[in-house]
Each structure stands twice: as structure tokens, then as C-alpha cells.
Amino acid sequence: MADAESALENEINPVDFIQLQEYIEYSRITAKDAMKEFHAGGKLVHHRFGDHTDAAGFALFLSSYLEVEDFPADLCRRLFGYFQRCEQSCVDPRLHTKDGGVSLKAVSCYFSILEDGNPRDKLEYTFKLYDKDDNGLLDSKEVDKIVAQMMKAAEYLGWDVTELKPVLEDMLKAMDVDSSGAVTLEEWINGGLNNIPLLVLLGLKVADKDGQHVWRLKNFNRPTYCFVCQNMMLGLRKQGLSCNFCKYTVHSSCANKNHTPCVRTFVRSKAEIGCSAHDWISADCESNKCQICHKKIKILTGQRCAWCHSMRHTDCVPLGSSHCDCGSLQHHILPPWAICAVDQADCISVSGLGETHLGNITSEGHFLQIFPVMDTNPLLVFVNPKSGGKQGKRVLRKFQYLLNPRQVYNLDNGGPNPGLQFFQNLQAFRVLVCGGDGTVGWVLDAIDKANMAIRPPVAILPLGTGNDLARCLNWGGGYEGTDLTEILKQIEESRSIQMDRWSLRVAPVDDADEGDPVPNDIINNYFSIGVDASIAHQFHVMREKHPQKFNSRARNKLWYFQLATSETISASCRNLKDCLSIECCGVPVDLSRLSLEGVAVLNIPSMHGGSNLWGETKSAEKPKTWQEVRVDPEALQTCSQDMSDELLEVVGLESVLEMGQIYTGLKSKAHRLAQAAHITVRTCKTLPMQVDGEPWMQPPCTIHITHKNQANMLTAPAAKSVGCLFK
């Protein structure tokens, strides 16, 4: 305990650093924007003294920047003390001597380094931050300050600082291409974009050094031991650190001490490709039987293979076979002996995906390349960590543990392209998207733009609110925490189907009209105008204004119910037929006989979180022959819906009440208006619209919907919707 207290007095400890990263991850404000409050007219200008701020200003800055009113006061004090020590020689004499103050430049740079961001933007911001005299040049003193600040950041990223300083100094000297003694903005950006150490220290998510643990804070709810000091985690909440990749656990005070390495994720020599081998790590194997001697394993005496999860006594590890078959998940895992570090000249070129992503480069600067394993379909996993409240973050960690961390991608870190780029030379692999319908659409768009020779089939782990596409493909209405190995088994048993995708083109009547930007030009699920889009738009506006009130699927549904109730009273979209006209393949749709508040164009048989607005078509009816358009009311009653038939269905909604009746089953379907291969909608006033759940307000316009292509989707076995609720 004394060691921990000493660490708190002298430095920010690993627990503090991880807490800070978690706060920054959920903040929507950048350090650069938060710093504007210290400028003229800002709320914090009275706390600025030259280039410094006092303790009160620092605390207010953290509260604003991290969007939390209850930021821990003790952590705030330790952070303030840290920045004081960094800039002791730069104290402004106007500051209170007891306070000391901290440098705004140091604070801004440090937090910017921890944020995600675009490399070019970060390089430009860092340049301007340290160009103190604003002359467009970094002189030697300014470069020295950059090196000093990056050294501090490097300590917390696990770098050997003694070796790093000369590397940084040489690197920054090399940027001075014309040997003028100063670095221009252009030299800084061009040199920085090609320098991995610099980009790492600017906060871009380069993969950690292989074998390095990735810590997170954890409260243990059962007796757990530290693998370094071998003592039990003590305290009211039994708080310590756990590695995301291997579950290695330590006290926070033991995190910087020597410990066994984390799992290897790739091999360094082509001679090792295909050479399967166990990767033994210290693990909590208590009460499990040893694979070799078949005796029970006692506390702290066992090891587990990271890939096949077999367990042995530490003393029995060398006695058994070293061959690893990756166990029950062998068809999904991308093992380390299938990934090799190669020189850039040997790396397969990539088309359509941009520059090689830093996450696919080793800390030594080698490129990682996949070498296919026979009879496997490795799973490329994309996780939206902000979907489903905190579910996304938990799912990300679980997959990083079950699979190779290099096949699991956080979509907050560069989107889908890094993963698609990494897997692009495989002939057979599957994609799993963990998120809502919007996340699925994002990944499908990326696959389109990648121009891959073979488009991988896509499965869904639903983490959003509505999850309509996931419902239609039998993945359920929402992940409820089931063991992810069961989900992986479902994917193994799934089958591939085709899903139509549609182009949405919106042409305003008057280009001068300022409406909201159209959120997407592709329809995967549905497009609608009117009452349901109005509710979705109100929900969207409220969530943007008060994100803390929309942090769970259940709470989101309650907000939808409340907004639907108010829309019932206001009926803001009554007489919708007077505001628009619809043509299907040139044939006008008659709306005169109906009193509608909404119109929906459907690609899949689910909307509003599980409503089938088109309704069921009796199986005894004759199968339809393909026709470009149908608008006859009687003929439409015999038309079934199919997401791969290159046809869209158009339905009309009378009110919010009718939407509720269909959702609860009190009514079988909405009003069938048309089935067609091409739809044109014309509006004469500003109306709420939505595409796949993304709403906006649209001034008068003409909308054209045409077929784009088909995506390969995976549908789960109908009888097994493990871990998911449909309503």
C-alpha cells in the first residue's frame, strides 16, 4: 500500500492513465475546442495568466472537455501536479506562488495525444501549438519542447524512453529537408506522415509491441490473485488491472514490475508460417484438470493456451505436445502462425483502401500480412464500442480474448478499412459486425468501395436499438450477454443469402433551401417520410443534446415511446398526401383514398424495431412472377416480400396509433401501396425523412430510389436466436 501511495505522490500511475483514457474516449469534445474557452470571450478566460492557468481553471477545463460534472477531485489534483512538474521552469510571475499554474500548451498537447484523430490534422495542430512566435517555423528550442512532451507521453505507452530520445531528435532533424535549422509546416507534415514513432506519440492506434499487455481497470467480484506478487486482490472493491488480451491480472502497484509477456499475435519469420504451437500464459485455472496429468490445478500453478484454451500445470507444460489446433474456434481464429511480419517491398499492394493502416504495422515498422490457413474461414470482427451503452466495449474485449486481437477492430479507430485491408488477400473469410443497423451499413459501404474480388458474407451481433436487419436475418433484436462462443457457433452454422441495396438521390427543388444534410445515399433497410421520421428526428435531436440520457437500449425505447405519445397528440404530419406524390416506374400511386401521416419504402420485412409493415402473405397463394411494378390493390395482397428480389415495397401509415397496433400484433399490416423496381417521390414542403433510422428535415425535393447492388449476408439458423430478444 505504501508503494502505491508513493507512486501517487510522484507520478500518474497506470490506474490514473487508464481512467483518463476512458473519459477521453467517451467525450465528444476535442482538447483543441475545449481550449478555446481560455481565449477572449471564453468562459475560462479569467483563469488564464499568460500561457498558463491555475488549479481552478484546470479543473473547469477538465469538466468541460470530458463532459463530466463529477470528475474525481483526487485525480484532478494529481494531473495538475503532473503538469506543474513538467513546466516548473515556465511559471508566470503573475500566478499565485502557492498555486504555481500549468502550461496551457502542455495540457493541450498531452490530451490531444491521447485522442483519436486524423494524422495530418494532429501533425498540423501540434505544429501550431509549439510555433510559439507564429512565424510558420519550428526552431531548435521549439523542437526540443516537442521532444520533451513526447517523451512524457511515451512513458505511458510502454516505450523505452532512454532509447527513444535520440531517435526523436534524429527524426525531427531529418524533417529539416533544406537544412535551414528550422522546420516548416510542410516539412513537418510530410516527414511526420512517414514516421511511425511520431504517429504513435501523436495518439494514433498503432498496434502495441507484440507481447505487451493492454491493461484495463477491473473490479473483481470473486477471490482473484495478482500474478506478479501472488497476493490476493484486497480492498472493498478488489480493484486491479486485467489484460484485455490474456486476462493476466495484477495490482495497480504491480503493473510496472516484471511479469510474463502477453500472447504473441504474429510470427517474425516466414519459416514459422504454418507452424502451429501452443502459447502458454499464466491464468486462473483453479479446479480445472490438467490436460497432461489429469489432476486438479491449484491457485497460481496453471497455464492456459491462448488459442485452444487447454490447461496444464506449469510443471506439465513441457511434457505434452506443442502442437495447437485452436480448439473449438479453429474455423474462426486467425492464429499467429498465419500472420507474418514482412518488409514493405514484399507486402501485397492494396487497391481501393488507401494507405496501409498503422494498426497493421509492427512497432519496428514491418508490415503484417496474412498467409491463409487451409480449411478455415477466419472471422474479421468489427465492433462499434459506443453501441448498446457499454455493451460495445465489453464485446470488443471479449472478442480480443477469444480470437487473435489482430482480427478484432474497433471502428472508432479508422473505421472498417484497416480490417478489410488486412484481410484483402484471403479468398475465404467472414465478417461479423457488432453494432446497430447504421454500423452494418457503414461496413457494407466500405466493402463496396474496397472493390474486393470476393465480397465476404456479413453476420450481425445486434447492439443497437432497433436492429431491424439483424431480426430479419435471425440474429435477434438485441444481444443480451450470452457467451460469445455460442454466437460464433451460430456463425459457423449460418448460410449466405443476397440482400438488395438501393441508391437514394435527393434533388432539392431550390438549391438555396438550407435543409439538413442527407445522412446516407444508400438504403439497406427502409426509407420513410412523415410521422415515424418525425419521431426519429426528435429522438436524434434530444440524444445529440443530452447523450447521457440515452445510454441503454431499454432507456432509448422509453424515449421513443414518450416521443410517440407526444406525436400522437400533435399529429404534425396530418394530410401528408397533399404534400407529396409517388411514382413507381413512371406509374402514379393513388393516395386520394387514404388519410396518411407517413409513407415507408421497405427493403426488408422489419421496421420500428420489429414491425412487419408489409405483413405476411399466405404460403398457399401462387408464387409471383417478377414484374417491374404493381400498384393494383388486389394484386398487391398476393405479393410477398423478399430482400433479394430487386423490388421495393411501398406502404402507407395512418397514424402513430396504427404503428403501435402493427408492432403489438393488433393489426396485421399497413396499407400496401405498391411494389416496384424504381420509385420517385416529389414533395412540396419541408418534411421529416429517415433512411435506415438516420433522420433529417428535407425542404421540397425530388427523390429517386434505384437498385444499386446486392450484398452477401449471413442468416443464422432459424431455430437458434441465442442471446437475443426479438421485441
WOLINSUL-V650643 format. One record per pair of residues at least 4 apart in sequence whose ideal C-beta (glycine too) atoms are under 8 Angstrom apart, sorted by the first residue. I is the first residue (numbers start at 1). J is the second residue. Records with the same first field share a line. If there is no record, write none. Layout:
I: J / J
This chain:
1: 5 / 253
2: 6
3: 7 / 253
4: 8 / 13 / 251 / 252 / 253
5: 9
6: 10
7: 11 / 13 / 253
8: 13 / 78
11: 82
12: 16 / 17 / 20 / 78 / 79 / 82 / 156
13: 17 / 252 / 253 / 255
14: 18 / 215 / 241 / 252 / 255 / 256
15: 19 / 217 / 239 / 241 / 252
16: 20 / 75 / 78 / 79
17: 21 / 156
18: 22 / 215 / 216 / 217 / 241
19: 23 / 72 / 75 / 217
20: 24 / 75 / 79 / 114
21: 25 / 114
22: 26 / 217
23: 27 / 66 / 68 / 71
24: 66 / 111 / 114 / 115
25: 385 / 412
26: 67 / 386
27: 65 / 66 / 67
28: 67 / 547
29: 33 / 34 / 64 / 65 / 67
30: 34 / 112 / 115 / 117
31: 35 / 65 / 107 / 108 / 111 / 112 / 115
32: 36 / 108 / 112 / 125
34: 61 / 64 / 65
35: 39 / 61 / 104 / 107 / 108
36: 42
37: 42 / 43 / 44 / 45 / 61 / 64
38: 42 / 44 / 45 / 47 / 48 / 53 / 57 / 61 / 104
39: 45
40: 45
41: 45
43: 60 / 64
44: 48 / 53 / 57 / 60 / 61 / 64
46: 57
47: 53 / 54 / 56 / 57 / 58 / 60
48: 52 / 53 / 57 / 104
49: 53 / 54 / 92 / 94 / 95 / 101
50: 92 / 94
51: 90 / 92 / 103 / 104 / 105
52: 87 / 90 / 91 / 92 / 95 / 101 / 102 / 103 / 104
53: 57 / 58 / 61 / 101 / 102 / 104 / 107
54: 58 / 95 / 96 / 99 / 101
55: 59 / 77 / 80 / 99
56: 60
57: 61
58: 62 / 76 / 79 / 80 / 83 / 102 / 107
59: 63 / 71 / 73 / 76 / 80
60: 64
61: 65 / 107
62: 66 / 71 / 76 / 79
63: 68 / 69 / 71
65: 111
66: 71
71: 75 / 76
72: 76
73: 77
74: 78
75: 79
76: 80
77: 81
78: 82
79: 83
80: 84 / 102
81: 85
82: 86
83: 87 / 102 / 103 / 106 / 107 / 110
84: 88 / 100 / 101 / 102
86: 102 / 103 / 106 / 148 / 149 / 152
87: 91 / 102 / 103 / 106
88: 100
90: 103
91: 95 / 100 / 101
92: 101
95: 99 / 100 / 101
96: 100 / 101
102: 106 / 107
103: 107
104: 108
105: 109 / 129 / 130 / 132
106: 110 / 149
107: 111
108: 112 / 129
109: 113 / 126 / 129 / 130 / 149
110: 114 / 149 / 152 / 153
111: 115
112: 117 / 122 / 125 / 126 / 129 / 202 / 203
113: 150 / 153 / 201 / 202 / 203
114: 153 / 203
115: 203
116: 203 / 204 / 205 / 412 / 413
117: 121 / 122 / 202 / 203 / 204
118: 122
119: 123 / 192 / 193 / 199 / 202 / 204
120: 124 / 189 / 193
121: 125
122: 126 / 202 / 203 / 204
123: 127 / 188 / 189 / 192 / 193 / 202
124: 128 / 185 / 189
125: 129
126: 130 / 146 / 202
127: 131 / 138 / 185 / 188 / 189
130: 138 / 142 / 143 / 145 / 146
131: 135 / 136 / 137 / 138 / 142
132: 142
136: 184 / 185
137: 182 / 183 / 184
138: 142 / 143 / 146 / 182 / 183 / 188
139: 143 / 181 / 182
140: 144 / 181 / 182
141: 145
142: 146
143: 147 / 172 / 183
144: 148
145: 149
146: 150 / 172
147: 151 / 165 / 168 / 169 / 172
148: 152
149: 153
150: 154 / 168 / 198 / 201
151: 155 / 161 / 164 / 165 / 168
152: 156
153: 157 / 201 / 203
154: 159 / 161 / 164 / 201
155: 159 / 161
157: 200 / 201 / 208
158: 208 / 209 / 212
159: 164
160: 164
161: 165
163: 167
164: 168 / 197
165: 169
166: 170
167: 171 / 197
168: 172 / 197 / 198
169: 173
170: 174
171: 175 / 191 / 195 / 197 / 198
172: 176 / 183
174: 191
175: 183 / 187 / 188 / 190 / 191 / 192
176: 180 / 181 / 182 / 183 / 187
177: 187 / 191
178: 187
183: 187 / 188 / 191
184: 188
185: 189
186: 190
187: 191
188: 192
189: 193
190: 194
191: 195 / 198
192: 198 / 199 / 202
193: 199
195: 199
196: 200 / 206 / 358 / 361 / 363 / 365
197: 201
198: 202
199: 204 / 206 / 358
200: 204 / 206 / 358 / 363
204: 358
205: 358 / 359 / 410 / 413 / 414
206: 358 / 359 / 361 / 363
207: 265 / 358 / 359 / 360 / 361 / 362 / 363 / 406
208: 212 / 214 / 363
209: 362 / 363
210: 264 / 265 / 266 / 362 / 363
211: 261 / 262 / 263 / 264
212: 261 / 262
213: 243 / 245 / 246 / 248 / 259 / 261 / 262
214: 243 / 244 / 245 / 262 / 400 / 405
215: 241 / 242 / 243 / 244 / 255
216: 241 / 242 / 243 / 244 / 397
217: 239 / 240 / 241
218: 239 / 240 / 241 / 242 / 249
219: 237 / 238 / 239
220: 224 / 233 / 238 / 239 / 240 / 249
221: 238
223: 232 / 233
224: 232 / 233 / 238 / 240 / 249 / 284
225: 230 / 231 / 232 / 233 / 249 / 284 / 299 / 300
226: 230 / 231 / 232 / 233 / 240 / 249 / 250 / 251 / 254
227: 248 / 249 / 250 / 259 / 260 / 282 / 300
228: 250 / 251 / 254 / 257 / 258 / 259
229: 251 / 254
230: 300
231: 251
233: 238 / 239 / 240 / 249 / 251
234: 238
235: 239
239: 252
240: 249 / 250 / 251 / 252
241: 249 / 250 / 251 / 252 / 255
242: 247 / 248 / 249
243: 247 / 248 / 249 / 262
244: 397 / 400 / 401 / 405
245: 262 / 263 / 306 / 400 / 401 / 405
246: 262 / 263 / 281 / 283 / 306 / 401
247: 283 / 284 / 401
248: 259 / 260 / 262 / 281 / 282 / 283
249: 284
250: 254 / 255 / 257 / 259
251: 255
254: 259
260: 281 / 282
262: 281
263: 279 / 281 / 306 / 336 / 405
264: 279 / 336
265: 336 / 339 / 404 / 405 / 406
266: 336 / 339 / 340 / 341 / 362 / 368 / 406
267: 272 / 273 / 275 / 336 / 337 / 339 / 340 / 341
268: 272 / 340 / 341 / 366
269: 340
270: 340 / 342
271: 275
272: 337 / 340
273: 337 / 338 / 340 / 371
274: 337 / 338 / 371 / 373
275: 337
276: 323 / 324 / 325 / 326 / 335 / 337
277: 322 / 323 / 324 / 337
278: 305 / 307 / 308 / 310 / 322 / 323 / 324
279: 305 / 306 / 307 / 324 / 336
280: 303 / 304 / 305 / 306 / 312 / 317
281: 303 / 304 / 305 / 306
282: 300 / 302 / 303 / 314
283: 302 / 303 / 304 / 311
284: 299 / 302
285: 297 / 301 / 302 / 303 / 304 / 311
286: 297 / 298 / 299 / 302
287: 296 / 297
288: 296 / 297 / 302 / 311
289: 294 / 295 / 296 / 297 / 311
290: 294 / 295 / 296 / 297 / 302 / 311 / 312 / 313 / 316
291: 310 / 311 / 312 / 316 / 320
292: 312 / 313 / 316 / 319 / 320
293: 313 / 316
295: 313
297: 301 / 302 / 311 / 312 / 313
298: 302
301: 313 / 314 / 315
302: 311 / 312 / 313 / 314
303: 311 / 312 / 313 / 314 / 317
304: 309 / 310 / 311
305: 309 / 310 / 311 / 324 / 327
307: 324 / 326 / 327 / 333 / 335
308: 324 / 325 / 326 / 327 / 330
309: 327
310: 327
312: 316 / 317 / 319 / 320
313: 317
315: 319
316: 320
324: 335
325: 330
326: 330 / 333 / 335
328: 485
329: 333 / 402 / 403 / 485 / 488
330: 376
331: 375 / 376 / 377 / 492
332: 376 / 377 / 378 / 379 / 403 / 430 / 488 / 491 / 492
333: 376 / 378 / 379 / 403 / 404 / 407
334: 338 / 339 / 370 / 373 / 378 / 379 / 403 / 404 / 406 / 407
335: 339 / 373 / 404
336: 404
338: 370 / 371 / 372 / 373 / 378
339: 368 / 369 / 370 / 371 / 404 / 406
340: 368 / 369 / 371
341: 362 / 364 / 366 / 367 / 368
342: 346 / 347 / 366 / 367 / 368 / 369
343: 347 / 366 / 367
344: 367
346: 367 / 369
347: 356 / 367 / 369
348: 369 / 424 / 425
350: 354 / 356 / 421 / 424
351: 451
352: 449 / 450 / 451 / 452
353: 417 / 420 / 421 / 424 / 450
354: 417 / 421
356: 360 / 361 / 367 / 421
357: 361 / 414 / 417 / 418 / 421 / 422
359: 409 / 413 / 414 / 418
360: 367 / 368 / 418 / 421 / 422
361: 365 / 366 / 367 / 368
362: 366 / 367 / 368
368: 406 / 422
369: 425
370: 378 / 422 / 423 / 425 / 426
372: 376 / 425 / 426 / 427 / 428
373: 378
376: 428
377: 428 / 429 / 430
378: 407 / 423 / 426 / 429 / 430
379: 403 / 407 / 429 / 430 / 431 / 432 / 488 / 491
380: 407 / 409 / 419 / 420 / 422 / 423 / 429 / 430 / 431 / 432 / 456
381: 399 / 403 / 407 / 408 / 409 / 431 / 432 / 434
382: 409 / 411 / 416 / 419 / 431 / 432 / 433 / 434 / 435 / 439 / 443
383: 392 / 395 / 396 / 399 / 408 / 409 / 410 / 411 / 434 / 435
384: 392 / 411 / 412 / 434 / 435 / 436 / 439 / 463
385: 392 / 393 / 396 / 410 / 411 / 412
386: 392 / 412
387: 391 / 392 / 434 / 435 / 436 / 439 / 463 / 464
388: 392 / 435 / 436 / 463 / 464 / 478 / 479 / 552 / 553
389: 551 / 552 / 553
390: 394 / 551
391: 395 / 463 / 479 / 481
392: 396 / 434 / 435 / 463
393: 397
394: 398
395: 399 / 434 / 461 / 463 / 479 / 484
396: 400 / 408 / 410 / 434
397: 401
398: 402 / 484
399: 403 / 408 / 434 / 484
400: 405 / 408
402: 484 / 485 / 488
403: 407 / 408
404: 408
406: 422
407: 419 / 423
409: 413 / 416 / 418 / 419
411: 415 / 416 / 435 / 439 / 442
413: 418
414: 418
415: 442 / 446
416: 420 / 442 / 443 / 446 / 447
417: 421 / 446 / 450
418: 422
419: 423
420: 424 / 446 / 447 / 450 / 452
421: 450
423: 429 / 456
424: 450 / 452
427: 454
428: 454
429: 456
430: 456 / 457 / 458 / 459 / 491 / 714
431: 443 / 447 / 456 / 457 / 458 / 459
432: 458 / 459 / 460 / 461 / 491
433: 439 / 440 / 443 / 458 / 459 / 460 / 461
434: 439 / 460 / 461 / 463 / 479
435: 439 / 440 / 461 / 463 / 464
436: 440 / 462 / 463 / 464 / 465 / 466 / 467 / 693
437: 441 / 464 / 466 / 467 / 468 / 469 / 470 / 524 / 525 / 692 / 693
438: 442 / 464 / 692 / 693 / 694
439: 443 / 463 / 464
440: 444 / 458 / 460 / 469 / 470 / 524
441: 445 / 520 / 522 / 524 / 692
442: 446
443: 447 / 458
444: 448 / 458 / 501 / 522 / 524 / 711
445: 449 / 522
446: 450
447: 452 / 455 / 456 / 458 / 711
448: 709
452: 456
455: 711 / 712
456: 712
457: 494 / 496 / 712 / 713 / 714
458: 711 / 712 / 713 / 714
459: 473 / 475 / 490 / 491 / 494 / 713 / 714 / 716
460: 467 / 469 / 470 / 473 / 475
461: 470 / 475 / 479 / 487
462: 467 / 470 / 471 / 475 / 476 / 477 / 478 / 479 / 724
463: 467 / 478 / 479
464: 478 / 553
465: 553 / 556 / 557 / 560 / 609
466: 607 / 608 / 609 / 610 / 693
467: 471 / 475 / 476 / 477 / 478 / 609
468: 472 / 525 / 526 / 604 / 606 / 607 / 608 / 609 / 610 / 693
469: 473 / 524 / 525 / 604 / 606
470: 475 / 476 / 477 / 724
471: 475 / 476 / 477 / 606 / 610 / 726
472: 604 / 605 / 606 / 643
473: 497 / 713 / 714 / 715 / 716
474: 715 / 716 / 717 / 718 / 720 / 721
475: 490 / 716 / 721 / 724
476: 721 / 722 / 723 / 724 / 725 / 726
477: 609 / 610 / 724 / 725 / 726 / 727
478: 553 / 724 / 725
479: 487 / 723 / 724
480: 723 / 724 / 725
481: 723
482: 486 / 487 / 722 / 723 / 724
483: 487 / 723
484: 488
485: 489
486: 490 / 722 / 723
487: 491 / 722 / 723
488: 492
489: 493
490: 494 / 716 / 717 / 720 / 722
491: 714 / 716
493: 716 / 717 / 720
494: 714 / 715 / 716 / 717
495: 714 / 715
496: 712 / 713 / 714 / 715
497: 643 / 644 / 712 / 713 / 714 / 715
498: 643 / 644 / 710 / 711 / 712 / 713
499: 524 / 603 / 604 / 643 / 644 / 710 / 711 / 712 / 713
500: 603 / 643 / 644 / 645 / 646 / 647 / 707 / 710
501: 522 / 523 / 524 / 603 / 707 / 708 / 709 / 710 / 711
502: 522 / 523 / 524 / 603 / 648 / 705 / 706 / 707 / 708
503: 521 / 522 / 523 / 704 / 705 / 706 / 707 / 708
504: 518 / 520 / 521 / 522 / 523 / 527 / 691 / 703 / 704 / 705
505: 521 / 703 / 704 / 705 / 706
506: 518 / 698 / 701 / 702 / 703
507: 701 / 702 / 703 / 704
508: 513 / 515 / 699 / 700 / 701
509: 513 / 684 / 699 / 700 / 701 / 702
510: 699 / 700
513: 686 / 699 / 700
514: 699
515: 686 / 696 / 697 / 698 / 699
516: 696 / 697 / 698
517: 696
518: 691 / 696 / 698
519: 691 / 694 / 695 / 696
520: 691 / 692 / 694
522: 691 / 708
523: 527 / 601 / 603 / 691 / 692 / 705
524: 603 / 604 / 692 / 711
525: 602 / 603 / 604 / 606 / 607 / 692 / 693
526: 600 / 601 / 602 / 603 / 604 / 607 / 691 / 692
527: 600 / 601 / 689 / 690 / 691 / 692 / 703 / 705
528: 532 / 533 / 598 / 599 / 600 / 601 / 607 / 689 / 690
529: 533 / 576 / 580 / 598 / 599 / 600 / 681 / 683 / 687 / 688 / 689
530: 534 / 573 / 576 / 596 / 597 / 598 / 599 / 653 / 687 / 688
531: 535 / 567 / 572 / 573 / 576 / 597 / 598 / 653 / 655 / 656 / 659
532: 536 / 598 / 600 / 607 / 608 / 653 / 659 / 690
533: 537 / 598 / 687 / 688 / 689 / 690 / 695
534: 538 / 567 / 572 / 573 / 688
535: 539 / 560 / 563 / 564 / 567 / 656
536: 540 / 688 / 690 / 693 / 695
537: 541 / 688 / 690 / 695 / 696 / 697
538: 542 / 563 / 566 / 567
539: 543 / 556 / 559 / 560 / 563 / 695
540: 544 / 694 / 695
541: 545
542: 546 / 549 / 550 / 559 / 563
543: 547 / 549 / 550
546: 550
547: 551
549: 555 / 559
550: 555 / 556 / 559
551: 555
552: 556
553: 557
554: 558
555: 559
556: 560
557: 561 / 609
558: 562
559: 563
560: 564
561: 565
562: 566
563: 567
564: 568 / 656 / 659 / 660
565: 569 / 656
566: 570
567: 571 / 572 / 656
568: 655 / 656 / 657
571: 597 / 655
573: 597 / 598 / 687 / 688
574: 595 / 597
575: 579 / 595
576: 580 / 596 / 597 / 598 / 599 / 687
577: 591 / 592 / 594 / 595 / 596
579: 683 / 684 / 685 / 687
580: 599 / 681 / 682 / 683 / 684 / 687
581: 588 / 589 / 591 / 681 / 682
582: 588 / 589 / 591 / 599 / 650 / 673 / 674 / 679 / 680 / 681
583: 587 / 588 / 589 / 679 / 680 / 681 / 682
584: 589 / 629 / 631 / 650 / 674 / 675 / 676 / 678 / 679 / 680
585: 628 / 629 / 676 / 677 / 678
587: 629 / 631 / 674 / 676
589: 631 / 650 / 673 / 674
590: 631
591: 596 / 652 / 673
594: 652 / 654 / 671
595: 654
596: 652 / 653 / 654 / 671
597: 653 / 654 / 655 / 656
598: 652 / 653 / 659
599: 650 / 651 / 652 / 653 / 673 / 681
600: 607 / 613 / 650 / 651 / 652 / 653 / 670
601: 648 / 649 / 650 / 679 / 705
602: 607 / 613 / 614 / 641 / 648 / 649 / 650 / 651
603: 643 / 648
604: 641 / 643
605: 612 / 614 / 641 / 643
606: 610 / 611 / 612
607: 611 / 612 / 613
608: 613 / 659 / 663
609: 663 / 727
610: 663 / 726 / 727
611: 659 / 662 / 663
612: 616 / 662 / 669
613: 651 / 653 / 662 / 669 / 670
614: 641 / 649 / 651 / 669 / 670 / 672
615: 668 / 669 / 670 / 672
616: 668 / 669
617: 621 / 637 / 638 / 639 / 640 / 641
621: 638 / 640
622: 638
623: 640
624: 638 / 639 / 640
626: 645 / 646 / 647
628: 676 / 677 / 678
629: 674 / 675 / 676 / 677
630: 635 / 636 / 639 / 674 / 675 / 676
631: 636 / 673 / 674 / 676
632: 636
633: 637 / 672
635: 639
636: 672 / 673 / 674 / 675
637: 672
639: 649 / 672 / 675
641: 649
642: 647
644: 710
646: 677 / 707
647: 675 / 676 / 677
648: 675 / 676 / 677 / 679 / 705
649: 672 / 674 / 675
650: 672 / 673 / 674 / 675 / 676 / 679
651: 669 / 670 / 671 / 672 / 673
652: 670 / 671 / 673
653: 658 / 659 / 670 / 671
654: 658 / 671
655: 659
656: 660
657: 661
658: 662 / 667 / 670
659: 663
660: 664 / 666
661: 666 / 667
662: 666 / 667 / 668 / 669 / 670
674: 679
677: 707
678: 704 / 705 / 706 / 707
679: 703 / 704 / 705
680: 702 / 703 / 704 / 705
681: 702 / 703 / 705
682: 701 / 702 / 703
683: 687 / 698 / 700 / 701 / 702 / 703
684: 700
685: 700
686: 697 / 698 / 699 / 700
687: 697 / 698
688: 695 / 696 / 697 / 698
689: 695 / 696 / 697 / 698
690: 694 / 695 / 696
716: 720 / 721
721: 726
